[in-house]
Amino acid sequence: MSQSLIRAISSRKNQLGSRFFSYSRHFHSQWPITAPRCSTHSSLGNIVTGSRRFSGNLIPELSHTRLFQQRNGFCSVSLNEVADSNLGPEGETIDIEDVEPLGKKKPMVVYKKPIDFTKIDAKLLPTVMIIGRPNVGKSALYNRLIRRREALVYNTPDDHVTRDIREGIAKLGDLRFNVLDSAGIETEVSSGTILGRTTSMTANVLARTQFAVLIIDVRAGLHPLDLEVGKWLRKHAPQIKPIVVMNKSESIGESLAEVASEALALGFGEPTAISAETGLGMTALYEVLHPLLEDYMVQTLNDRCSQDDITSDENISDEDESKLPLQLAIVGRPNVGKSTLLNALLEEERVLVGPEAGLTRDAVRVQFEFQGRTVYMVDTAGWLERTERDKGPASLSIMQSRKSLMRAHIVALVLDAEEIIKGQRSMTHSEVVIARRAVEEGRGLVIIVNKMDCLRGKQNSEMYKKIKEAVPIEVQTVIPQITGIPVVFISALEGRGRLQVMNEVIGTYTRWCSRLSTGRLNRWLIKVMSRHSWKDSASQPKIKFFTQVKARPPTFVAFLTGRTQLLESDIRFLTKSLKDDFDLGGTPIRIIQRSVLRTSPSGKSSGGNASRTGGPARQRTTSDKRTVSV
């Protein structure tokens, strides 16, 4: 590199459209020049863009030439400030042909209106929180904005359906923003009650948001609780000026103007009439939100000063399925510590917890990063068998928990250590139903035994050891479909075992996404079939070859010759061998059988699917245009 750098620069003046700059000065060839270290092995001519090359005698001095440090694997040389220098002992003239300055700093990107919200990373989008007193339609507006029915909606004037903070991406026209659904705010409650805890949690989350939508019920007019909510909002979030929205206005006529004039008493400006149930007034809400969110995004993007910061640097290949975002569902019976576990994994008070059973109603979905991997966790309501008595929010919670299990990649089944001691068994009937349903749906399974902190002390030391030894054995007995199910013993209340849980979840997900080559599988198949004891050669299935057709979960196809099919015992043997030899514990494995047609010397096919048809073989006649079956 140093030899190519210290050569003289000359030009090709014959080329059409090129520019020539001449610099002249006598030089001394003995002056040393140190070349910068570059990762490329090309000459200086390859550094210059446009396939232009430098040639000539040695360069004596680069007093005005700047050598830049290596950036992204390339070495840049700036020639825009080169002093007039002739390079040649015989007075030769050196020319630089069509060289543009390299190494210039990127100009600062200045963002202006309009902003395309659809191309902005979700982490940079503004956050809008929906607040209001109970039963005014906050969850209905949340579902309308995210265009899905995720939040539970039920008319319960005497109870609160929503208790946790739900988060989603709102799609209002071309607007995109993070929207939060909150519990109903009641200021006149004690701090120890459920309503007091939900109000305190809402205040903590509201302090980190940028905008708020205050909903009032137009049918009830301006309620005194609405005024209390307005005072509470000024106290806990004085930096936010909320947008007042009058919901349930689809059937209100002349009284709408009267309620709008009453809403001015809140002191937050003109209200906007909408109907979250029917979608009425969404255009008006868009016109109110758009300038506010656009001004915020312009300021935010300009503060980052670079467009590279708003684009995702991690381009995940479709082939590496184990690097895709992980969907984790935390399921279990009521009051086993599912919400406490989610807070422990997030290391923050994200969902409502307490000693009351059945405290969680909504399936709360939370996104977080763990070791550079995106994980979506879902905290579900306590899993119960649905009965005729279960009506209203309880029935909706059960249905939502089942849907969350269907959408998950990995299912974390939480058990209660205290219940295991009392019942003298590891899993109850409902927990076995959850585990088997997860296996039937092809999901990875991780067993988590919570509340191990209750077994501390010398008097419980023996019981602690017995539980750690007996639970994995009993789990494997009641769930024989999967071998090697990981079992983790933790205390979510104290935060012990957090990293162990996530490591087991990531490991199970990696195995769930694993793919094995056909050559490796067939070499494994020869060894497995040889070490299995068959009754005779006739009873041994004739597997021609074995291949994996899909992952998530691992699915294999065994191509058989002849009429012999794999028995259930054969499939269990192959499944167990796959899990033991390729470390696929905790993931369901599916094996599909296919028959291969054997062609006789006379040209007729025998065996396989054709032998089971029982009818004469079909002959095919060809024509000039197409093939016709007779």
Legacy VTK file of the C-alpha trace (Angstrom):
# vtk DataFile Version 3.0
C-alpha trace
ASCII
DATASET POLYDATA
POINTS 630 float
0.000 0.000 0.000
2.850 2.396 0.849
4.504 1.799 -2.518
1.312 2.552 -4.407
0.618 5.655 -2.321
3.990 7.272 -2.954
3.773 7.031 -6.709
3.279 10.138 -8.803
-0.110 11.141 -10.171
-0.671 11.526 -13.873
-3.705 11.793 -16.096
-5.258 10.510 -19.249
-6.031 13.736 -21.100
-7.545 11.981 -24.094
-10.750 10.944 -22.320
-13.801 12.947 -23.265
-15.447 15.068 -20.600
-12.690 14.844 -17.983
-11.318 17.743 -15.994
-7.649 18.440 -15.541
-5.983 20.264 -12.739
-2.254 20.909 -12.936
0.014 21.383 -10.008
3.747 21.913 -10.399
6.630 21.792 -7.930
10.079 20.271 -7.749
10.356 17.486 -5.252
12.889 15.250 -3.525
12.224 11.592 -3.965
13.966 10.678 -0.724
11.259 12.244 1.451
9.347 9.428 3.185
5.596 9.174 3.190
3.654 6.911 5.529
0.561 5.299 4.101
-2.524 4.774 6.242
-3.555 1.277 7.135
-6.497 0.085 5.109
-8.391 -3.153 5.074
-8.423 -3.242 1.276
-5.443 -4.455 -0.750
-5.984 -2.248 -3.759
-3.839 0.649 -4.849
-4.645 4.282 -4.333
-6.273 4.361 -7.749
-8.899 1.902 -6.589
-9.812 4.146 -3.707
-10.938 6.950 -5.955
-14.496 6.612 -7.160
-15.482 6.384 -10.767
-12.676 3.914 -11.622
-10.171 6.784 -11.974
-6.528 5.903 -11.384
-3.440 7.789 -10.234
-0.072 7.188 -11.875
3.279 8.952 -12.209
6.390 9.590 -10.113
6.794 9.715 -6.373
4.854 12.271 -4.342
7.271 14.286 -2.240
4.929 16.008 0.161
1.275 16.006 1.120
1.270 19.018 3.342
-2.281 19.900 2.434
-3.518 16.386 1.761
-5.613 14.878 4.499
-5.492 11.161 5.179
-8.611 9.996 6.901
-8.916 7.080 9.235
-10.454 3.851 8.117
-14.241 3.937 8.025
-16.424 0.940 7.190
-13.463 -0.963 5.840
-12.249 1.719 3.399
-9.528 4.313 3.522
-10.386 7.795 2.218
-7.977 10.393 0.840
-9.130 13.986 0.451
-7.554 15.888 -2.405
-9.643 19.030 -2.330
-7.028 20.984 -0.403
-3.921 19.758 -2.172
-1.523 22.633 -2.656
-0.056 23.254 -6.019
2.672 20.672 -6.257
4.618 19.431 -9.240
5.877 16.000 -8.763
8.788 15.036 -10.892
12.480 15.601 -10.829
12.465 16.442 -14.504
9.759 19.065 -14.119
6.948 16.773 -15.139
3.452 18.026 -14.666
1.052 15.967 -12.575
-2.630 16.028 -13.388
-5.604 14.774 -11.418
-8.364 13.459 -13.584
-11.980 13.898 -12.585
-11.378 13.305 -8.906
-14.037 14.377 -6.460
-13.150 15.028 -2.841
-13.519 11.996 -0.641
-14.013 11.707 3.090
-16.294 14.672 3.471
-18.598 14.625 6.431
-22.200 13.771 5.790
-24.386 16.833 5.734
-26.739 17.094 8.637
-30.168 15.759 7.745
-32.924 18.264 8.464
-36.433 16.882 8.631
-39.378 18.960 7.583
-43.071 18.429 7.161
-44.743 16.281 5.980
-43.488 13.220 7.875
-44.205 9.690 6.671
-45.094 7.890 9.896
-45.250 4.490 8.184
-41.452 4.491 7.629
-40.447 5.424 11.174
-39.203 2.865 13.662
-41.804 1.961 16.283
-39.356 2.864 19.059
-39.344 6.504 17.926
-43.083 6.919 17.520
-44.892 9.210 19.964
-46.998 7.701 22.740
-50.645 8.594 23.296
-52.403 7.406 26.449
-56.178 7.003 26.699
-57.489 8.021 30.111
-60.841 8.708 31.682
-63.211 7.563 34.386
-64.508 3.974 34.311
-66.916 2.747 31.620
-66.542 5.585 29.102
-65.209 3.472 26.190
-61.418 3.617 26.546
-60.860 -0.010 25.530
-63.304 0.345 22.625
-61.294 3.302 21.277
-58.073 1.339 21.792
-59.423 -1.542 19.696
-60.580 0.904 17.039
-57.130 2.500 16.783
-55.132 -0.748 16.593
-57.767 -2.315 14.286
-58.046 -5.486 16.375
-60.197 -6.667 19.248
-57.503 -7.211 21.840
-58.785 -5.322 24.871
-61.793 -6.753 26.697
-64.912 -4.657 26.241
-67.902 -5.322 28.490
-70.562 -3.078 29.962
-69.996 -3.295 33.725
-70.998 -0.058 35.462
-70.207 -1.453 38.910
-66.886 -3.086 38.037
-63.687 -2.365 36.149
-62.875 -4.641 33.228
-59.473 -3.114 32.382
-56.902 -3.238 35.165
-53.569 -3.233 33.359
-51.873 -1.003 30.806
-52.154 -2.372 27.273
-49.845 -1.159 24.523
-50.220 -1.294 20.745
-49.458 0.484 17.480
-52.310 2.759 16.394
-53.127 3.076 12.692
-55.235 6.156 12.095
-55.054 6.937 8.402
-51.366 7.469 7.647
-50.646 8.213 11.297
-48.700 5.707 13.398
-48.201 6.079 17.129
-47.985 4.008 20.285
-51.323 3.942 22.077
-51.867 2.890 25.698
-55.140 1.680 27.176
-55.448 2.393 30.891
-57.770 1.472 33.710
-60.565 3.773 34.817
-59.360 6.549 37.123
-61.077 7.126 40.438
-59.344 9.651 42.635
-61.367 9.089 45.811
-60.046 5.604 46.613
-57.608 4.291 49.182
-54.130 3.358 48.096
-54.363 -0.300 49.155
-57.387 -1.206 47.041
-57.283 -2.520 43.477
-58.541 0.807 42.099
-55.930 2.678 44.092
-53.135 0.498 42.729
-54.363 0.818 39.151
-54.563 4.604 39.477
-51.034 4.755 40.872
-49.729 2.563 38.030
-51.493 4.777 35.473
-49.816 7.856 36.962
-46.374 6.240 36.694
-46.871 5.332 33.039
-48.452 8.692 32.190
-45.295 10.476 33.326
-43.395 8.804 30.451
-45.899 9.572 27.684
-46.102 12.625 25.409
-49.824 12.970 24.679
-53.120 11.982 26.266
-56.726 11.576 25.125
-59.311 12.307 27.809
-62.608 10.534 27.115
-65.995 11.563 28.476
-69.358 9.902 27.945
-71.574 12.230 25.917
-74.710 10.376 27.025
-74.056 11.192 30.672
-72.801 14.692 29.952
-69.983 16.216 31.942
-69.850 13.988 35.009
-68.344 15.236 38.283
-65.819 12.409 38.047
-64.657 13.893 34.732
-63.750 17.103 36.534
-61.882 15.090 39.150
-59.967 13.295 36.418
-59.048 16.663 34.894
-57.683 17.881 38.234
-55.806 14.604 38.703
-54.276 14.972 35.246
-53.050 18.518 35.954
-51.456 17.278 39.161
-49.667 14.193 37.845
-48.881 15.295 34.257
-48.774 19.098 34.071
-46.673 18.945 30.877
-49.456 17.235 28.928
-52.441 19.052 27.490
-54.933 16.295 26.719
-57.289 16.090 23.781
-60.876 15.919 24.983
-63.007 13.342 23.182
-66.762 12.866 23.544
-67.449 9.174 23.007
-70.759 7.378 22.279
-72.044 10.262 20.174
-73.553 8.157 17.370
-77.138 8.611 18.610
-76.930 12.088 20.135
-78.547 14.888 18.166
-79.168 18.411 19.385
-77.787 17.762 22.867
-74.293 17.253 21.411
-73.615 20.995 21.243
-74.795 21.381 24.820
-72.429 18.692 26.083
-69.596 20.226 24.041
-70.114 23.570 25.757
-70.101 21.836 29.145
-66.820 20.083 28.296
-65.115 23.466 27.979
-65.207 23.599 31.777
-62.371 21.069 31.806
-60.074 23.762 30.434
-58.492 21.623 27.707
-60.019 23.216 24.636
-62.717 22.206 22.183
-63.851 18.564 22.436
-64.084 16.172 19.495
-67.193 14.021 19.041
-66.510 10.394 18.107
-68.007 6.927 18.373
-65.427 4.234 19.089
-67.949 1.490 18.431
-69.041 2.627 14.964
-65.944 4.608 13.897
-67.794 7.939 13.710
-65.550 10.989 14.061
-62.219 9.234 13.396
-61.468 11.783 10.670
-61.961 14.642 13.117
-59.700 12.910 15.629
-57.080 12.497 12.899
-57.188 16.230 12.108
-56.609 17.054 15.760
-53.799 14.551 16.337
-51.899 14.933 13.068
-50.334 18.412 13.554
-49.394 17.632 17.173
-47.726 14.331 16.362
-46.034 15.724 13.264
-44.462 18.620 15.186
-43.225 16.161 17.794
-41.697 13.850 15.190
-39.930 16.705 13.366
-38.312 17.808 16.604
-37.411 14.249 17.618
-35.883 13.325 14.276
-33.890 16.535 14.031
-32.499 15.899 17.502
-31.111 12.596 16.318
-29.332 14.420 13.455
-28.988 11.378 11.262
-31.379 9.364 9.172
-29.395 6.224 9.898
-30.627 6.339 13.486
-34.248 5.858 12.520
-33.718 2.859 10.336
-33.242 -0.560 11.774
-29.671 -1.818 11.483
-30.595 -5.397 12.131
-31.774 -6.994 8.911
-32.796 -10.447 9.970
-32.554 -13.070 7.301
-35.606 -15.150 6.661
-33.470 -18.264 6.661
-32.301 -17.808 10.267
-35.630 -18.391 11.931
-34.140 -18.579 15.429
-33.324 -14.834 15.249
-36.914 -13.788 14.607
-38.905 -12.149 17.451
-39.971 -14.631 20.095
-43.577 -14.918 21.256
-43.733 -16.078 24.890
-47.024 -16.826 26.667
-47.047 -17.099 30.457
-49.972 -19.353 31.430
-51.147 -21.153 34.537
-53.887 -21.372 37.102
-55.012 -18.241 38.986
-52.755 -16.805 41.674
-49.587 -18.771 40.852
-47.483 -15.645 40.202
-47.701 -15.085 36.440
-47.909 -11.286 36.660
-45.165 -11.206 39.300
-42.971 -13.248 36.968
-43.577 -10.811 34.096
-42.624 -7.863 36.321
-39.503 -9.740 37.433
-38.452 -10.427 33.843
-39.019 -6.772 32.889
-37.502 -5.511 36.152
-40.297 -2.973 36.529
-43.875 -2.778 37.791
-45.558 -3.192 34.438
-48.719 -5.120 35.373
-50.909 -5.137 38.453
-50.030 -7.703 41.119
-51.569 -8.572 44.452
-52.754 -11.393 46.716
-56.216 -11.417 45.124
-56.918 -14.387 42.852
-58.027 -13.563 39.321
-56.543 -10.069 39.389
-55.442 -10.176 35.736
-58.240 -10.067 33.179
-56.688 -8.821 29.971
-53.920 -10.674 28.179
-51.217 -8.000 28.471
-48.598 -8.069 25.688
-45.232 -6.478 26.430
-42.149 -6.089 24.221
-38.610 -6.034 25.591
-35.061 -6.814 24.501
-33.043 -9.683 25.969
-29.449 -10.162 24.821
-30.142 -8.429 21.504
-33.281 -10.446 20.808
-36.810 -9.042 20.647
-39.207 -10.888 22.944
-42.976 -10.396 23.095
-44.355 -11.619 26.406
-48.044 -12.148 27.087
-49.343 -12.289 30.642
-52.603 -14.214 30.531
-55.463 -14.486 32.977
-55.703 -17.541 35.229
-56.557 -20.592 33.158
-59.846 -22.185 34.163
-62.192 -24.572 32.460
-65.070 -22.587 31.054
-68.429 -23.449 32.621
-71.968 -22.204 32.193
-71.569 -20.033 35.281
-68.676 -18.135 33.757
-70.213 -15.116 32.094
-69.097 -11.595 31.382
-65.428 -10.616 31.821
-64.444 -13.990 33.326
-65.647 -15.848 30.253
-63.909 -13.388 27.921
-60.650 -13.751 29.878
-60.678 -17.536 29.438
-61.204 -17.216 25.691
-58.438 -14.626 25.418
-55.994 -16.846 27.328
-56.641 -19.684 24.885
-56.039 -17.395 21.914
-52.749 -16.223 23.435
-51.592 -19.829 23.742
-52.428 -20.418 20.068
-50.339 -17.426 18.950
-47.298 -18.137 21.131
-44.074 -19.834 20.094
-43.043 -20.897 23.595
-45.463 -21.577 26.463
-44.204 -21.034 30.020
-46.450 -23.004 32.383
-46.173 -21.636 35.923
-46.736 -23.991 38.884
-47.154 -23.125 42.579
-44.685 -24.803 44.946
-47.067 -24.403 47.895
-49.863 -26.166 46.001
-47.480 -28.972 45.070
-46.758 -29.590 48.764
-50.405 -29.452 49.774
-51.686 -31.625 46.941
-48.730 -34.050 46.944
-48.625 -33.857 43.154
-46.808 -31.691 40.683
-49.619 -30.817 38.270
-53.365 -30.594 38.637
-55.809 -31.650 35.959
-56.172 -28.120 34.548
-52.385 -27.712 34.317
-52.045 -31.024 32.491
-54.738 -29.817 30.060
-52.757 -26.619 29.407
-49.518 -28.530 28.782
-51.098 -31.090 26.476
-52.901 -28.409 24.510
-49.620 -26.558 24.017
-48.034 -29.769 22.736
-50.948 -30.473 20.388
-50.588 -26.988 18.931
-46.886 -27.617 18.310
-45.538 -25.095 20.841
-42.366 -25.342 22.867
-42.943 -25.934 26.570
-41.070 -24.716 29.658
-42.215 -25.579 33.204
-41.605 -22.903 35.885
-42.094 -23.761 39.583
-42.683 -20.475 41.406
-42.763 -19.486 45.104
-39.716 -21.530 46.051
-38.932 -18.863 48.654
-41.699 -20.400 50.819
-39.528 -23.510 51.335
-36.660 -21.805 53.074
-35.326 -22.875 56.435
-34.002 -26.074 57.911
-37.454 -27.553 58.428
-38.199 -27.259 54.687
-34.795 -28.271 53.345
-35.822 -31.906 52.799
-39.049 -30.859 51.118
-37.088 -28.476 48.886
-34.861 -31.314 47.668
-37.781 -33.678 47.128
-39.641 -31.140 44.982
-36.607 -30.496 42.789
-36.175 -34.228 42.253
-39.819 -35.299 41.904
-41.294 -32.537 39.720
-39.228 -33.215 36.527
-39.967 -36.953 36.774
-43.689 -36.475 37.290
-43.921 -33.857 34.540
-42.345 -36.296 32.114
-44.810 -38.978 33.217
-47.983 -36.961 32.684
-46.709 -35.394 29.415
-45.123 -38.310 27.534
-45.486 -36.556 24.154
-42.378 -34.445 24.856
-39.159 -35.595 26.462
-36.571 -33.392 28.090
-38.968 -30.638 29.168
-36.914 -27.977 31.016
-38.065 -27.310 34.596
-36.935 -24.109 36.344
-37.337 -23.398 40.072
-37.600 -19.684 40.868
-38.930 -17.047 43.212
-40.539 -14.309 41.116
-41.242 -12.180 44.184
-37.542 -11.957 45.021
-36.399 -11.942 41.394
-34.336 -15.139 41.734
-34.064 -17.295 38.631
-34.840 -14.567 36.086
-31.849 -15.249 33.844
-32.320 -18.996 34.128
-35.911 -18.688 32.898
-34.941 -16.607 29.882
-32.018 -18.881 29.012
-34.290 -21.924 29.024
-36.885 -20.083 26.945
-34.278 -18.986 24.382
-32.788 -22.486 24.268
-36.188 -24.094 23.724
-37.012 -21.567 21.009
-33.709 -22.262 19.241
-34.422 -25.991 19.260
-37.983 -25.313 18.119
-36.594 -23.475 15.062
-33.809 -25.967 14.323
-33.310 -27.484 10.866
-31.338 -30.624 10.008
-29.922 -31.436 6.601
-31.196 -34.486 4.711
-27.741 -36.029 4.471
-27.194 -35.778 8.192
-30.618 -37.262 8.906
-30.099 -40.247 6.618
-26.693 -41.019 8.125
-28.360 -40.857 11.534
-31.193 -43.097 10.301
-28.797 -45.882 9.295
-27.249 -45.932 12.765
-30.626 -45.783 14.539
-32.201 -48.580 12.513
-29.181 -50.806 13.093
-29.194 -50.446 16.879
-32.918 -51.161 17.236
-33.899 -54.779 17.914
-36.505 -55.914 15.414
-38.351 -59.229 15.604
-37.318 -60.160 12.106
-36.366 -58.491 8.863
-39.984 -58.583 7.670
-41.206 -56.498 10.597
-38.575 -53.819 10.016
-40.033 -50.840 8.086
-38.321 -50.065 4.804
-37.516 -46.353 5.082
-36.012 -45.170 1.801
-34.965 -41.773 3.101
-35.765 -39.331 5.881
-35.959 -35.529 5.549
-37.138 -32.437 7.410
-39.802 -30.423 5.597
-40.331 -27.565 8.071
-39.370 -26.130 11.429
-41.384 -24.395 14.154
-41.997 -27.184 15.230
-39.570 -29.638 13.594
-41.529 -31.773 11.120
-40.046 -34.764 9.332
-41.209 -37.030 6.509
-40.310 -40.726 6.294
-40.562 -42.102 2.754
-41.377 -45.815 2.912
-41.135 -48.511 0.282
-43.607 -51.362 0.171
-46.849 -51.728 2.039
-45.340 -51.755 5.531
-46.244 -48.671 7.550
-44.643 -47.327 10.696
-46.363 -48.457 13.872
-46.987 -46.153 16.814
-44.101 -47.809 18.645
-41.808 -47.139 15.673
-42.782 -43.468 15.589
-42.173 -43.131 19.329
-38.777 -44.777 18.908
-37.760 -42.406 16.086
-39.081 -39.384 18.000
-37.148 -40.275 21.137
-34.005 -40.943 19.120
-34.289 -37.553 17.391
-34.633 -35.728 20.701
-31.753 -37.593 22.308
-29.309 -37.429 19.391
-30.050 -33.870 18.213
-30.936 -32.232 21.561
-34.538 -31.373 20.728
-35.909 -31.606 24.254
-38.936 -29.520 25.168
-40.178 -29.249 21.574
-42.837 -31.388 19.887
-41.645 -33.454 16.919
-43.938 -34.515 14.110
-43.232 -37.441 11.781
-45.281 -37.910 8.605
-45.300 -41.095 6.515
-45.227 -41.140 2.736
-45.220 -44.147 0.405
-42.863 -44.363 -2.559
-44.084 -46.080 -5.740
-41.879 -48.911 -6.947
-41.626 -49.460 -10.677
-41.435 -53.047 -11.945
-39.297 -54.043 -14.962
-42.453 -54.209 -17.102
-43.106 -50.532 -16.432
-46.083 -50.993 -14.113
-46.016 -49.431 -10.689
-46.547 -51.605 -7.661
-46.821 -50.990 -3.976
-47.332 -47.681 -2.216
-50.443 -45.667 -2.895
-51.185 -47.465 -6.182
-51.457 -50.831 -4.467
-54.175 -49.567 -2.154
-56.468 -48.289 -4.863
-57.760 -51.782 -5.754
-58.701 -50.796 -9.322
-56.918 -51.044 -12.627
-54.044 -48.689 -13.265
-54.857 -45.637 -15.371
-53.195 -45.300 -18.736
-52.098 -41.942 -20.043
-52.280 -40.950 -23.701
-50.508 -37.917 -24.986
-51.454 -35.455 -27.650
-49.690 -32.585 -29.333
-51.296 -29.988 -27.081
-51.673 -31.510 -23.658
-51.668 -34.697 -21.626
-55.027 -36.406 -21.268
-55.902 -38.948 -18.563
-58.111 -41.841 -19.727
LINES 1 631
630 0 1 2 3 4 5 6 7 8 9 10 11 12 13 14 15 16 17 18 19 20 21 22 23 24 25 26 27 28 29 30 31 32 33 34 35 36 37 38 39 40 41 42 43 44 45 46 47 48 49 50 51 52 53 54 55 56 57 58 59 60 61 62 63 64 65 66 67 68 69 70 71 72 73 74 75 76 77 78 79 80 81 82 83 84 85 86 87 88 89 90 91 92 93 94 95 96 97 98 99 100 101 102 103 104 105 106 107 108 109 110 111 112 113 114 115 116 117 118 119 120 121 122 123 124 125 126 127 128 129 130 131 132 133 134 135 136 137 138 139 140 141 142 143 144 145 146 147 148 149 150 151 152 153 154 155 156 157 158 159 160 161 162 163 164 165 166 167 168 169 170 171 172 173 174 175 176 177 178 179 180 181 182 183 184 185 186 187 188 189 190 191 192 193 194 195 196 197 198 199 200 201 202 203 204 205 206 207 208 209 210 211 212 213 214 215 216 217 218 219 220 221 222 223 224 225 226 227 228 229 230 231 232 233 234 235 236 237 238 239 240 241 242 243 244 245 246 247 248 249 250 251 252 253 254 255 256 257 258 259 260 261 262 263 264 265 266 267 268 269 270 271 272 273 274 275 276 277 278 279 280 281 282 283 284 285 286 287 288 289 290 291 292 293 294 295 296 297 298 299 300 301 302 303 304 305 306 307 308 309 310 311 312 313 314 315 316 317 318 319 320 321 322 323 324 325 326 327 328 329 330 331 332 333 334 335 336 337 338 339 340 341 342 343 344 345 346 347 348 349 350 351 352 353 354 355 356 357 358 359 360 361 362 363 364 365 366 367 368 369 370 371 372 373 374 375 376 377 378 379 380 381 382 383 384 385 386 387 388 389 390 391 392 393 394 395 396 397 398 399 400 401 402 403 404 405 406 407 408 409 410 411 412 413 414 415 416 417 418 419 420 421 422 423 424 425 426 427 428 429 430 431 432 433 434 435 436 437 438 439 440 441 442 443 444 445 446 447 448 449 450 451 452 453 454 455 456 457 458 459 460 461 462 463 464 465 466 467 468 469 470 471 472 473 474 475 476 477 478 479 480 481 482 483 484 485 486 487 488 489 490 491 492 493 494 495 496 497 498 499 500 501 502 503 504 505 506 507 508 509 510 511 512 513 514 515 516 517 518 519 520 521 522 523 524 525 526 527 528 529 530 531 532 533 534 535 536 537 538 539 540 541 542 543 544 545 546 547 548 549 550 551 552 553 554 555 556 557 558 559 560 561 562 563 564 565 566 567 568 569 570 571 572 573 574 575 576 577 578 579 580 581 582 583 584 585 586 587 588 589 590 591 592 593 594 595 596 597 598 599 600 601 602 603 604 605 606 607 608 609 610 611 612 613 614 615 616 617 618 619 620 621 622 623 624 625 626 627 628 629
